[in-house]
């Protein structure tokens, strides 16, 4: 039983079974006061945030914490919030039952060098404090494992790769357990293996110790992928609202600094609309922060309600922005790709 990660009841609904596996993988470790750092990776839009929120919900449910009430406390949206929120999580009595934190991806807000340094320092802090202060499940959302330096990777327990199918209310998550191969002690290597365990049918006395009542059947189970249900809609909507609010403040300051530099260098006042459009074309992963949909090649771009407040644009400037963004998207081929995705969704329906 040494390398068994979970023992769960069999469920025909693979999504419910996936949720139970996640609970045993992550909650059981912090109950034993072991560090639990989870690296959640995937391309933009593949469900990294969905998966992180689902893990947060699973841990909070176990400890009787309302996720919606404490969403602001449990997610570090930008590097500027890290110190204050981590200190509150570790020391404030009102958060004593909160045992999970998410470090949200913010690569687009800071330079790659600063982001690299920040993520690695955050993981080191959690590992240093997990025993003496408070055991935490710490979920780090990044696009690539290369954001983590080789030495810090050795302190990560789980590696998650996310893939969100089109038109499906779940995320497919490939979970690996990271371990140190120290057969060559002068050159240890990080390796990964699939999580493995058992599922059983019938009642059970204690699933964590493996003490079963007579006649119950246990089956070895090594999933290459588990299916995780999406978090409740109200939780994800609140996450999107706070995420937009926090990151837009930084983006607005960066754009203002960019405009100032352009005016200083070129000797004339540049168009705010053009600067905003160019910035988002250089960072297409941020488009989800400002728009709700793009429909086919007609370019029906519908801006989120907070967009005007984000960049202090007048109604006329917003219309100019929509037209200019659509033109740029057509030239970059992104609209055509969205149309193909919409067509595939219709075919699935």
C-alpha positions as CSV (number, residue, x, y, z in Angstrom):
1,X,0.0,0.0,0.0
2,X,3.1,2.3,0.1
3,X,2.6,3.8,-3.3
4,X,-1.2,3.9,-3.2
5,X,-2.5,7.5,-3.5
6,X,-6.3,7.0,-3.0
7,X,-9.0,4.5,-2.2
8,X,-12.5,5.7,-3.4
9,X,-15.9,4.2,-3.9
10,X,-16.8,3.3,-7.5
11,X,-19.2,5.7,-9.1
12,X,-20.6,5.4,-12.6
13,X,-20.5,9.2,-12.9
14,X,-16.8,9.7,-13.7
15,X,-17.0,13.4,-12.7
16,X,-18.1,12.5,-9.1
17,X,-15.4,9.9,-8.9
18,X,-12.8,12.4,-10.1
19,X,-13.9,14.8,-7.3
20,X,-13.5,12.1,-4.7
21,X,-10.0,11.2,-6.0
22,X,-9.0,14.9,-5.7
23,X,-10.2,15.1,-2.2
24,X,-8.2,12.1,-1.1
25,X,-5.1,13.2,-2.9
26,X,-5.0,16.7,-1.5
27,X,-6.9,16.8,1.8
28,X,-5.3,13.6,3.2
29,X,-1.8,15.1,2.9
30,X,-2.5,18.3,4.9
31,X,-4.3,16.2,7.5
32,X,-1.0,14.4,8.0
33,X,0.8,17.8,8.0
34,X,2.6,17.1,4.7
35,X,3.3,19.8,2.2
36,X,0.9,19.9,-0.7
37,X,2.0,22.1,-3.6
38,X,0.0,21.6,-6.9
39,X,1.3,22.9,-10.2
40,X,-1.7,23.4,-12.5
41,X,-0.7,23.9,-16.2
42,X,-2.3,24.3,-19.6
43,X,-2.8,26.6,-22.5
44,X,-4.9,29.7,-22.2
45,X,-8.6,28.8,-22.0
46,X,-8.1,25.1,-21.2
47,X,-9.6,25.3,-17.7
48,X,-6.7,25.9,-15.3
49,X,-8.7,28.4,-13.3
50,X,-11.7,26.1,-13.3
51,X,-9.6,23.3,-11.9
52,X,-8.0,25.5,-9.3
53,X,-11.4,26.8,-8.1
54,X,-12.6,23.2,-8.0
55,X,-9.7,22.1,-5.8
56,X,-10.4,25.1,-3.6
57,X,-14.1,24.1,-3.3
58,X,-13.2,20.5,-2.5
59,X,-10.8,21.5,0.3
60,X,-13.2,24.2,1.7
61,X,-16.1,21.7,1.7
62,X,-14.1,19.3,3.8
63,X,-13.2,21.9,6.4
64,X,-16.7,23.5,6.4
65,X,-15.7,26.8,4.7
66,X,-18.0,28.7,2.4
67,X,-16.0,29.2,-0.8
68,X,-18.0,32.2,-2.1
69,X,-17.6,34.0,1.2
70,X,-13.9,33.6,1.3
71,X,-13.0,33.7,-2.4
72,X,-11.3,37.0,-2.0
73,X,-9.1,35.7,0.8
74,X,-8.1,32.4,-0.9
75,X,-6.9,33.7,-4.3
76,X,-3.8,35.7,-5.0
77,X,-4.8,37.5,-8.2
78,X,-1.7,39.6,-8.6
79,X,1.8,39.6,-7.1
80,X,1.1,42.8,-5.3
81,X,-1.4,41.0,-3.1
82,X,0.8,38.1,-2.1
83,X,2.4,39.3,1.2
84,X,-0.9,40.7,2.7
85,X,-3.0,37.7,1.8
86,X,-0.5,35.0,2.8
87,X,0.0,36.7,6.1
88,X,-3.8,36.8,6.7
89,X,-4.2,33.2,5.7
90,X,-1.5,32.1,8.1
91,X,-2.3,34.2,11.1
92,X,-5.9,35.7,11.1
93,X,-8.3,33.8,13.4
94,X,-11.2,34.3,10.9
95,X,-9.3,32.2,8.3
96,X,-8.2,29.4,10.7
97,X,-10.3,26.8,8.8
98,X,-9.2,27.9,5.3
99,X,-6.6,25.5,4.1
100,X,-6.2,26.2,0.4
101,X,-4.7,29.1,-1.5
102,X,-4.5,29.7,-5.3
103,X,-1.7,31.7,-6.9
104,X,-3.4,32.9,-10.1
105,X,-1.4,33.3,-13.3
106,X,-0.2,36.8,-13.7
107,X,2.6,36.4,-16.3
108,X,0.9,39.1,-18.5
109,X,1.2,41.7,-15.7
110,X,4.9,41.6,-15.0
111,X,8.1,40.8,-16.9
112,X,8.9,37.1,-17.4
113,X,12.0,37.5,-15.1
114,X,10.0,39.0,-12.2
115,X,7.2,36.4,-12.6
116,X,9.8,33.6,-12.6
117,X,11.4,35.0,-9.4
118,X,8.0,35.6,-7.7
119,X,6.5,32.2,-8.3
120,X,9.6,30.3,-7.1
121,X,9.8,32.5,-3.9
122,X,6.1,31.9,-3.2
123,X,6.5,28.1,-3.4
124,X,9.5,28.2,-1.2
125,X,7.6,30.3,1.4
126,X,4.7,27.7,1.6
127,X,7.1,24.8,2.0
128,X,9.0,26.6,4.8
129,X,5.9,27.6,6.7
130,X,3.7,24.5,6.2
131,X,4.7,22.7,9.4
132,X,5.5,25.5,11.8
133,X,2.4,27.7,11.1
134,X,-0.3,26.1,9.0
135,X,-0.5,23.2,6.5
136,X,-1.9,24.5,3.2
137,X,-2.9,23.1,-0.2
138,X,-1.2,25.6,-2.5
139,X,-2.3,25.7,-6.1
140,X,0.0,27.4,-8.5
141,X,-1.5,28.3,-11.9
142,X,1.0,28.7,-14.7
143,X,1.2,27.9,-18.4
144,X,4.5,26.0,-18.4
145,X,6.5,24.1,-15.9
146,X,9.5,26.0,-17.1
147,X,8.2,28.9,-15.0
148,X,9.5,26.9,-12.0
149,X,13.2,26.5,-11.6
150,X,14.6,23.0,-11.3
151,X,15.4,23.2,-7.6
152,X,11.9,24.4,-6.7
153,X,10.3,21.6,-8.8
154,X,11.6,19.1,-6.3
155,X,9.2,20.6,-3.7
156,X,6.1,20.2,-5.8
157,X,3.9,17.1,-5.1
158,X,1.4,17.1,-8.0
159,X,1.6,18.2,-11.6
160,X,-1.8,18.8,-13.3
161,X,-2.3,19.3,-17.1
162,X,-5.7,20.7,-18.0
163,X,-7.8,20.2,-21.1
164,X,-11.4,21.6,-21.4
165,X,-13.4,19.9,-24.1
166,X,-15.7,22.0,-26.3
167,X,-19.3,22.2,-25.2
168,X,-18.7,20.0,-22.1
169,X,-19.4,21.0,-18.5
170,X,-16.1,19.6,-17.1
171,X,-12.3,19.7,-17.4
172,X,-10.2,16.7,-18.2
173,X,-7.2,16.7,-15.8
174,X,-4.1,14.6,-16.2
175,X,-2.7,14.2,-12.7
176,X,0.9,13.1,-12.1
177,X,2.8,12.6,-8.8
178,X,6.2,14.1,-8.9
179,X,9.0,12.3,-7.1
180,X,12.8,12.5,-6.7
181,X,14.9,9.8,-8.3
182,X,17.9,9.7,-6.1
183,X,19.6,6.6,-7.4
184,X,22.4,8.8,-8.5
185,X,22.7,11.0,-5.3
186,X,25.0,13.5,-7.0
187,X,22.6,14.1,-9.8
188,X,19.0,13.6,-8.6
189,X,16.2,13.9,-11.1
190,X,12.6,14.9,-11.0
191,X,10.3,12.2,-12.4
192,X,6.6,11.7,-12.6
193,X,4.2,8.8,-12.4
194,X,0.4,8.5,-12.8
195,X,-1.5,8.6,-9.5
196,X,-2.8,5.1,-8.6
197,X,-5.1,3.6,-6.1
198,X,-8.2,1.4,-5.7
199,X,-11.9,1.8,-6.2
200,X,-14.3,-0.4,-4.3
201,X,-17.9,-1.5,-4.4
202,X,-20.1,-1.7,-1.4
203,X,-19.7,-0.1,2.1
204,X,-16.4,0.4,3.8
205,X,-15.2,1.0,7.3
206,X,-12.3,3.3,6.6
207,X,-11.2,4.2,3.1
208,X,-8.1,6.0,4.2
209,X,-6.6,3.0,6.0
210,X,-7.9,0.4,3.7
211,X,-9.8,-1.6,6.4
212,X,-12.7,-3.1,4.5
213,X,-15.7,-5.1,5.7
214,X,-15.8,-8.8,4.5
215,X,-16.9,-9.5,0.9
216,X,-16.2,-6.1,-0.5
217,X,-14.4,-6.0,-3.8
218,X,-11.3,-3.8,-4.4
219,X,-10.0,-3.0,-7.9
220,X,-6.7,-1.4,-8.8
221,X,-7.2,1.8,-10.7
222,X,-4.5,3.9,-12.4
223,X,-6.2,6.7,-14.2
224,X,-4.3,8.5,-16.9
225,X,-7.0,11.2,-16.8
226,X,-9.8,12.2,-14.4
227,X,-12.8,14.3,-15.1
228,X,-13.5,17.2,-12.8
229,X,-16.8,19.0,-12.6
230,X,-16.8,22.8,-13.0
231,X,-17.2,24.9,-9.8
232,X,-20.6,26.4,-9.1
233,X,-21.5,29.2,-11.5
234,X,-21.8,31.9,-8.8
235,X,-18.2,31.0,-7.6
236,X,-16.7,31.3,-11.0
237,X,-18.6,34.6,-11.8
238,X,-17.4,36.1,-8.6
239,X,-13.8,35.0,-9.5
240,X,-14.1,36.6,-12.9
241,X,-15.3,39.9,-11.4
242,X,-12.5,40.2,-8.9
243,X,-9.9,39.0,-11.4
244,X,-11.0,41.6,-13.9
245,X,-11.0,44.3,-11.2
246,X,-7.6,43.5,-9.8
247,X,-5.7,43.0,-13.1
248,X,-7.4,45.9,-14.9
249,X,-5.9,48.3,-12.3
250,X,-2.4,47.2,-13.2
251,X,-3.1,47.0,-16.9
252,X,-4.4,50.6,-16.9
253,X,-1.3,51.9,-15.2
254,X,0.9,50.0,-17.7
255,X,-1.0,51.5,-20.6
256,X,-0.8,55.0,-19.2
257,X,3.0,54.6,-18.8
258,X,3.2,53.3,-22.4
259,X,1.3,56.3,-23.7
260,X,3.5,58.7,-21.8
261,X,6.6,57.0,-23.3
262,X,5.2,57.2,-26.8
263,X,4.3,60.9,-26.5
264,X,7.7,61.6,-25.0
265,X,9.6,59.8,-27.8
266,X,7.4,60.8,-30.8
267,X,6.7,64.3,-29.8
268,X,2.9,64.1,-30.3
269,X,-0.1,62.8,-28.5
270,X,-1.0,59.3,-29.6
271,X,-4.5,57.8,-29.7
272,X,-5.5,56.0,-26.5
273,X,-7.7,53.7,-28.6
274,X,-4.8,52.6,-30.8
275,X,-2.6,52.0,-27.8
276,X,-5.2,49.9,-26.1
277,X,-5.9,47.9,-29.2
278,X,-2.2,47.3,-29.9
279,X,-1.6,46.2,-26.3
280,X,-4.3,43.6,-26.4
281,X,-3.1,42.3,-29.8
282,X,0.3,41.8,-28.3
283,X,-1.3,40.0,-25.4
284,X,-4.2,38.0,-27.0
285,X,-4.5,35.8,-23.8
286,X,-6.0,38.9,-22.1
287,X,-8.9,39.2,-24.6
288,X,-11.2,37.2,-22.3
289,X,-10.8,39.9,-19.6
290,X,-12.6,42.5,-21.9
291,X,-14.9,40.7,-24.2
292,X,-17.7,38.1,-23.8
293,X,-17.8,36.7,-27.3
294,X,-16.6,37.0,-30.9
295,X,-19.1,35.6,-33.4
296,X,-17.7,34.3,-36.7
297,X,-16.3,36.7,-39.3
298,X,-18.9,39.4,-38.7
299,X,-16.9,40.6,-35.8
300,X,-19.7,41.0,-33.3
301,X,-17.5,41.9,-30.3
302,X,-19.5,42.4,-27.2
303,X,-17.5,44.1,-24.5
304,X,-17.9,43.3,-20.8
305,X,-19.7,45.9,-18.7
306,X,-16.6,46.9,-16.7
307,X,-14.6,47.6,-19.9
308,X,-15.5,51.3,-20.0
309,X,-14.5,51.7,-16.3
310,X,-11.3,49.8,-16.8
311,X,-9.7,52.1,-19.4
312,X,-11.7,55.3,-18.9
313,X,-13.0,55.3,-22.5
314,X,-15.9,57.4,-23.7
315,X,-18.8,55.7,-25.6
316,X,-17.3,56.9,-28.9
317,X,-13.9,55.6,-28.0
318,X,-15.4,52.2,-27.1
319,X,-17.1,52.0,-30.5
320,X,-13.8,53.0,-32.2
321,X,-12.0,50.4,-30.1
322,X,-14.5,47.6,-31.1
323,X,-14.0,48.4,-34.8
324,X,-10.3,48.7,-34.6
325,X,-10.0,45.5,-32.6
326,X,-12.1,43.6,-35.1
327,X,-10.0,44.8,-38.0
328,X,-6.8,43.7,-36.2
329,X,-8.3,40.3,-35.3
330,X,-9.3,39.7,-38.9
331,X,-5.7,40.6,-40.0
332,X,-4.3,38.2,-37.4
333,X,-6.6,35.3,-38.4
334,X,-8.0,35.0,-34.8
335,X,-11.6,35.7,-36.0
336,X,-11.4,32.9,-38.5
337,X,-10.2,30.5,-35.8
338,X,-13.1,31.5,-33.5
339,X,-15.5,30.8,-36.4
340,X,-14.1,27.3,-36.8
341,X,-14.6,26.7,-33.1
342,X,-18.2,27.9,-33.2
343,X,-18.8,25.6,-36.1
344,X,-17.4,22.6,-34.3
345,X,-19.7,23.5,-31.3
346,X,-22.7,23.5,-33.6
347,X,-21.7,20.2,-35.0
348,X,-21.5,18.7,-31.5
349,X,-24.9,20.0,-30.6
